Amino acid sequence: MDLSASVSIQRTESGLEYIQVDSPLCHGKVFLQGAQLTEFTPKGRDNLIWVSADEDYVEGKAVRGGIPICWPWFGVHSDADWPIHGVARKLVWRAEEVIEHDTHIEVRLSLPMTLVDDTYWPHQSKLEVTFMFGQSIEVRLTNTNLGQHAFTLTQALHTYFPTPNIHETSVEGLQGSKYIEFGEGPFAQNEVVHFARETDMVYTQAPAVQVINTPKGRIEVARENSQSCVLWNPWIEKSQRLSNFKDDEYLSMLCLEAANVMDDAITVQPGESHTLTTRLRWI
């Protein structure tokens, strides 16, 4: 892969490789393991992406924070022995291409399908993710069916966002949709969402744009080819059970995830592709 003047390959002390973007537009970081974005800092603004202060960047373990790629299923599989959130976030992706444009830097990675156990994914397919680093960050996850039979999957771009105080944070733009929470519902979402307890809401028929209001600014979260999204904060008790997560870090983060889950699961026909896109920016 040819790098541009603004892009380099770096390595953590623990040995994980990542792509570093340092341009006049922004700074960013994408780990090859999991193709996981862990930083997007546009010029003159704060980092838009949250990562736990307890993260140790260990091989074979997804980073706690950033944008883990949940694929080819989201959450707990019907076979309880299968890994939660699929297999893509723990495998090492291949850096394919970097293109530096006037308005953004494009970084494309692919998942070598030889690394994916046929038990979990017996289909002939290609999986790529493209990051568009500019004044906003756009992430495009593309599934292409290379086989003779259709396949169906669920997936999510499990984005962690920062906030100085979850008690003073809200999410607007979900009004009018319905959600399932802790296996119950659907319930109607009639108001702006505030946080006062563990939150694990899976929304269906969700509007294409939400706004996260935090004491430090407003974050716009847009989606394409997605009718579902997930809103999550572990709150007090669950925070104490999570790995690589300080007990009080629920106060400084939330997840709002572009997804294709539940009735929004996607089926890709032979020779066709589907691209799940999320676009994030300070407003």
KOLTORPA-830340 format. One line per 5 residues: for each residue x, y negated, z of N, C-alpha, C. Coordinates in steps of 0.05 Angstrom, whole numbers. Layout:
N
X/Y/Z/X/Y/Z/X/Y/Z | ...
END
This chain:
283
17/24/0/0/0/0/18/-25/0 | 12/-43/-18/27/-69/-19/14/-88/0 | 31/-101/17/21/-121/36/23/-149/25 | 7/-167/35/9/-195/27/26/-209/47 | 31/-235/42/48/-251/60/36/-254/88
10/-251/90/-4/-255/116/-10/-229/130 | -1/-206/120/-9/-180/131/16/-164/137 | 17/-151/160/40/-134/167/29/-109/182 | 47/-89/183/41/-64/198/56/-66/224 | 42/-64/247/55/-65/273/49/-39/288
61/-36/311/57/-12/327/56/-19/357 | 38/-7/372/36/-12/401/59/3/415 | 63/-4/440/83/10/456/77/40/458 | 51/47/456/43/75/458/45/89/431 | 52/74/410/57/87/384/35/85/363
13/72/369/-9/70/350/-3/47/330 | -7/53/304/-2/33/284/-27/16/279 | -23/-9/273/-45/-27/267/-37/-47/246 | -57/-57/231/-53/-77/211/-57/-104/224 | -37/-122/222/-39/-148/234/-43/-169/212
-64/-185/216/-70/-207/197/-63/-234/211 | -45/-249/199/-38/-276/210/-39/-295/186 | -60/-309/183/-63/-327/161/-73/-355/171 | -72/-375/154/-83/-401/162/-113/-400/169 | -127/-379/159/-155/-377/164/-162/-364/191
-146/-344/199/-153/-328/222/-130/-310/230 | -134/-297/253/-117/-275/262/-134/-251/266 | -124/-227/260/-139/-203/263/-122/-179/267 | -135/-157/276/-120/-133/281/-139/-109/276 | -129/-90/260/-144/-65/254/-126/-41/259
-134/-23/276/-119/1/281/-124/22/260 | -103/36/251/-108/58/232/-123/80/245 | -119/86/270/-135/105/284/-163/94/287 | -182/107/274/-210/99/276/-217/76/257 | -197/65/243/-202/41/227/-216/20/244
-206/16/268/-220/1/289/-210/-28/291 | -227/-47/285/-221/-75/288/-220/-81/318 | -199/-95/328/-198/-102/356/-193/-132/360 | -189/-147/338/-187/-176/341/-197/-190/316 | -212/-211/320/-217/-230/298/-219/-258/311
-199/-274/306/-197/-301/317/-195/-321/294 | -218/-333/287/-217/-354/266/-202/-379/275 | -192/-394/256/-176/-418/263/-192/-436/281 | -180/-444/303/-192/-464/321/-214/-452/339 | -218/-426/339/-239/-414/356/-227/-391/372
-243/-381/391/-234/-358/407/-238/-332/392 | -225/-311/403/-229/-284/392/-258/-277/394 | -269/-266/372/-298/-259/371/-303/-230/381 | -281/-216/386/-283/-187/392/-272/-182/420 | -286/-165/435/-279/-158/462/-265/-131/463
-244/-129/479/-230/-104/485/-225/-103/515 | -229/-80/528/-225/-78/557/-196/-84/564 | -192/-97/587/-165/-102/598/-152/-76/607 | -168/-55/610/-157/-29/618/-150/-11/595 | -153/-20/570/-148/-3/547/-118/3/545
-111/29/540/-83/37/539/-75/47/512 | -92/47/492/-85/53/464/-71/80/462 | -85/101/469/-75/128/469/-83/143/444 | -65/158/432/-72/174/408/-94/194/414 | -113/195/396/-135/214/399/-158/205/416
-157/179/424/-179/168/441/-188/141/430 | -214/138/426/-224/113/415/-218/90/434 | -212/66/422/-207/42/438/-233/33/451 | -231/25/476/-255/15/490/-259/-15/483 | -274/-19/462/-278/-46/453/-275/-47/423
-273/-72/412/-270/-74/383/-295/-66/368 | -291/-53/345/-314/-43/329/-308/-13/323 | -314/5/342/-312/33/335/-332/40/313 | -324/58/295/-341/68/273/-354/94/282 | -380/94/287/-394/118/294/-404/131/269
-393/156/263/-399/169/238/-391/198/240 | -405/217/229/-430/216/213/-456/219/230 | -453/215/255/-477/213/272/-472/192/294 | -493/180/303/-492/161/325/-502/173/351 | -488/169/373/-497/178/399/-492/208/403
-509/220/419/-506/249/425/-519/266/403 | -503/285/392/-514/303/372/-533/323/384 | -550/335/367/-568/355/377/-553/379/388 | -529/384/377/-511/404/389/-494/389/410 | -499/394/435/-487/379/457/-457/382/458
-446/403/445/-417/408/446/-402/391/426 | -417/379/407/-404/362/387/-397/335/399 | -376/322/389/-367/296/401/-387/274/398 | -391/258/419/-409/236/418/-400/216/397 | -418/204/382/-413/184/362/-396/195/338
-396/221/334/-383/232/310/-353/235/313 | -339/235/290/-311/241/290/-293/219/279 | -304/199/265/-288/180/250/-271/162/268 | -280/156/292/-267/136/309/-242/147/322 | -236/173/320/-212/184/332/-192/194/312
-199/193/286/-181/202/265/-165/179/254 | -142/185/242/-124/165/231/-132/160/202 | -141/136/196/-148/129/169/-124/121/152 | -128/119/126/-106/112/108/-110/84/98 | -90/67/100/-91/40/90/-88/41/59
-108/31/45/-109/33/16/-101/8/1 | -110/-15/11/-107/-39/-5/-109/-64/12 | -92/-84/6/-95/-111/17/-94/-131/-6 | -115/-148/-7/-116/-169/-27/-120/-196/-13 | -103/-214/-19/-105/-241/-7/-118/-260/-27
-142/-270/-20/-156/-289/-36/-153/-317/-23 | -163/-337/-37/-162/-365/-26/-179/-367/-1 | -201/-354/0/-221/-357/21/-221/-335/42 | -207/-312/36/-207/-290/55/-186/-270/47 | -180/-252/66/-161/-230/62/-177/-204/63
-175/-188/43/-190/-163/41/-171/-139/48 | -180/-123/68/-164/-100/77/-182/-76/75 | -174/-56/59/-190/-32/55/-176/-7/65 | -191/10/79/-180/35/89/-199/58/81 | -189/82/80/-206/106/75/-200/128/95
-220/144/99/-216/167/117/-209/192/101 | -185/203/104/-179/228/89/-198/251/98 | -214/260/80/-233/280/87/-221/307/95 | -196/311/88/-182/336/97/-179/337/128 | -182/313/141/-180/312/170/-206/319/184
-228/319/168/-255/323/180/-262/353/180 | -267/363/203/-275/392/206/-300/397/191 | -300/418/174/-323/425/158/-347/433/175 | -342/441/200/-364/447/218/-381/423/222 | -369/400/224/-383/375/229/-394/362/204
-379/365/182/-386/351/157/-378/368/133 | -396/386/124/-390/405/103/-394/393/75 | -397/367/72/-404/354/47/-380/342/33 | -382/341/7/-362/328/-9/-369/298/-11 | -352/281/1/-358/253/2/-333/237/6
-336/211/3/-315/191/8/-325/171/28 | -308/164/48/-316/143/67/-294/122/68 | -303/97/63/-284/74/62/-295/52/80 | -277/36/91/-285/12/105/-269/-12/94 | -282/-34/90/-269/-58/80/-274/-81/100
-252/-94/107/-253/-117/125/-247/-142/109 | -264/-162/111/-261/-188/97/-255/-209/118 | -229/-216/121/-221/-235/142/-221/-263/130 | -238/-281/141/-238/-309/133/-247/-326/156 | -264/-345/151/-276/-360/173/-296/-344/188
-306/-323/175/-323/-302/187/-309/-276/182 | -318/-255/195/-308/-228/190/-331/-211/179 | -327/-198/157/-347/-180/145/-335/-152/145 | -351/-133/153/-343/-105/154/-362/-89/137 | -352/-74/117/-369/-58/99/-361/-29/101
-379/-12/110/-374/17/112/-389/31/89 | -374/44/71/-386/55/47/-384/85/46 | -406/99/44/-408/128/40/-414/133/11 | -397/150/-2/-402/158/-30/-405/189/-31 | -426/198/-45/-431/226/-47/-416/237/-72
-396/254/-68/-381/265/-90/-390/293/-97 | -410/303/-83/-419/331/-87/-443/333/-105 | -456/357/-104/-479/363/-120/-505/362/-105 | -504/357/-79/-528/357/-62/-529/332/-45 | -553/323/-40/-556/299/-23/-548/306/6
-539/286/20/-534/289/49/-546/266/64 | -552/271/90/-564/251/108/-546/247/132 | -544/222/141/-527/216/164/-538/192/179 | -529/189/204/-533/165/219/-505/153/225 | -504/127/230/-479/113/234/-483/86/247
-461/75/257/-463/48/269/-435/36/270 | -435/9/268/-411/-7/273/-415/-19/301 | -402/-6/320/-408/-8/349/-393/-33/360 | -402/-57/353/-387/-81/358/-390/-91/387 | -366/-95/400/-365/-107/426/-360/-137/424
-376/-153/437/-373/-182/437/-366/-192/465 | -351/-214/467/-344/-226/493/-365/-246/502 | -367/-249/528/-382/-271/540/-369/-278/567 | -369/-303/575/-358/-310/601/-376/-300/624 | -402/-296/618/-420/-289/640/-445/-276/628
-449/-250/632/-472/-236/620/-498/-247/631 | -498/-258/656/-522/-269/668/-532/-294/653 | -514/-307/639/-520/-331/624/-520/-327/594 | -524/-302/586/-523/-294/558/-550/-283/549 | -557/-289/524/-582/-279/513/-579/-273/484
-597/-257/473/-597/-250/445/-624/-257/433 | -624/-274/413/-648/-281/399/-648/-269/370 | -672/-267/359/-674/-256/332/-683/-227/331 | -689/-215/354/-700/-188/355/-730/-188/359 | -742/-212/363/-770/-214/367/-785/-203/342
-806/-188/347/-821/-176/326/-814/-147/319 | -791/-138/330/-783/-110/325/-792/-93/349 | -787/-67/346/-793/-48/368/-768/-34/376 | -767/-24/401/-743/-10/410/-750/14/427 | -731/33/427/-732/57/444/-710/52/465
-715/58/490/-695/56/510/-697/79/530 | -674/93/534/-673/116/552/-694/137/545 | -698/140/519/-716/161/509/-746/153/511 | -751/129/518/-779/120/521/-785/98/501 | -811/96/494/-819/76/475/-833/89/451
-838/73/429/-827/46/425/-842/25/440 | -827/4/447/-838/-20/460/-834/-44/441 | -852/-62/443/-850/-87/426/-831/-106/439 | -814/-118/423/-796/-139/433/-808/-166/426 | -820/-179/445/-834/-204/440/-819/-229/447
-797/-226/463/-783/-249/473/-753/-247/468 | -739/-269/472/-709/-268/472/-700/-249/494 | -679/-234/488/-669/-214/507/-649/-227/527 | -654/-223/553/-635/-230/574/-625/-205/588 | -604/-207/604/-592/-183/616/-593/-185/646
-605/-164/658/-607/-163/687/-605/-134/697 | -599/-116/679/-597/-87/686/-583/-73/663 | -578/-46/666/-567/-31/644/-586/-33/620 | -574/-38/597/-589/-42/572/-579/-23/551 | -597/-8/539/-589/11/518/-613/13/499
-617/-8/484/-641/-10/467/-634/-4/438 | -648/15/426/-645/21/397/-669/9/383 | -663/-11/366/-684/-26/353/-689/-15/325 | -714/-15/317/-722/-8/289/-736/-31/277 | -735/-32/250/-747/-54/235/-738/-81/246
-713/-83/252/-701/-107/263/-696/-128/241 | -700/-153/247/-692/-174/228/-663/-172/222 | -655/-184/199/-628/-181/189/-607/-197/203 | -616/-217/219/-597/-235/233/-605/-238/262 | -585/-236/280/-589/-242/308/-568/-263/316
-574/-277/339/-555/-296/350/-550/-290/379 | -525/-287/387/-518/-283/415/-511/-310/427 | -525/-319/447/-520/-344/461/-503/-339/486 | -479/-350/487/-462/-346/510/-453/-374/520 | -444/-376/545/-434/-402/555/-411/-414/539
-398/-398/523/-375/-407/508/-381/-412/478 | -406/-407/470/-413/-411/442/-433/-391/432 | -442/-395/407/-463/-379/395/-450/-362/373 | -457/-336/372/-447/-317/353/-469/-307/335 | -466/-310/309/-485/-299/290/-477/-271/282
-496/-253/283/-491/-225/275/-511/-218/253 | -501/-214/229/-519/-208/206/-513/-180/196 | -534/-167/184/-531/-140/175/-543/-137/147 | -532/-119/131/-543/-112/105/-546/-81/103 | -566/-72/89/-572/-43/86/-575/-30/113
-588/-44/131/-592/-34/158/-618/-45/168 | -636/-27/177/-661/-36/189/-662/-30/219 | -639/-22/229/-637/-15/258/-612/-27/270 | -613/-31/296/-589/-41/310/-592/-32/339 | -569/-34/354/-568/-24/381/-557/-46/399
-570/-51/422/-561/-71/441/-554/-56/467 | -529/-61/477/-519/-45/500/-503/-61/519 | -508/-56/545/-491/-65/566/-493/-44/589 | -470/-34/599/-472/-11/617/-480/-19/646 | -479/-44/653/-485/-55/679/-468/-42/701
-477/-41/725/-459/-36/748/-452/-6/751 | -472/11/753/-466/39/759/-452/53/736 | -461/49/712/-448/63/689/-420/53/685 | -415/27/690/-388/16/687/-367/32/704 | -376/41/727/-358/56/745/-352/84/734
-367/93/715/-363/120/704/-348/120/677 | -346/96/665/-334/94/638/-303/95/640 | -291/108/621/-261/108/619/-252/82/607 | -228/74/615/-216/49/604/-235/26/605 | -247/22/628/-266/0/632/-266/-7/661
-259/-32/667/-259/-41/695/-287/-43/706 | -290/-39/732/-317/-37/744/-333/-62/739 | -320/-85/737/-335/-110/734/-336/-121/706 | -326/-105/686/-325/-116/659/-352/-117/645 | -372/-105/656/-399/-108/645/-407/-138/645
-395/-154/663/-401/-182/664/-391/-198/641 | -372/-187/626/-358/-202/605/-361/-192/577 | -381/-173/572/-384/-162/546/-413/-153/541 | -418/-149/515/-443/-135/507/-438/-124/479 | -454/-104/471/-452/-93/444/-478/-99/429
-474/-107/404/-497/-110/386/-487/-97/360 | -499/-75/353/-488/-57/333/-505/-55/308 | -494/-61/285/-507/-55/259/-508/-25/256 | -531/-14/248/-535/14/249/-553/24/227 | -552/51/223/-572/66/208/-578/90/226
-598/87/243/-605/108/263/-634/113/263 | -642/135/276/-670/144/278/-683/144/251 | -705/131/247/-719/131/221/-704/117/200 | -683/102/208/-666/88/189/-642/104/180 | -641/130/187/-620/148/177/-619/146/146
-595/148/135/-593/145/106/-588/172/92 | -600/174/69/-595/197/51/-581/187/26 | -559/199/19/-543/191/-4/-545/213/-25 | -555/206/-48/-558/225/-70/-531/230/-84 | -528/253/-98/-503/258/-113/-496/235/-132
-471/227/-130/-461/205/-148/-467/177/-138 | -482/175/-116/-490/148/-106/-474/140/-81 | -476/115/-74/-463/104/-50/-482/88/-33 | -475/85/-8/-490/67/10/-469/52/26 | -474/25/29/-455/8/44/-470/-6/66
-463/1/91/-472/-13/115/-454/-37/120 | -465/-61/122/-449/-85/125/-457/-101/150 | -437/-111/165/-443/-130/186/-425/-154/181 | -436/-178/187/-421/-203/183/-423/-219/208 | -400/-227/220/-399/-239/246/-385/-266/244
-396/-286/259/-383/-313/259/-392/-329/283 | -375/-347/292/-383/-368/311/-399/-389/295 | -420/-399/308/-436/-420/296/-440/-443/315
END
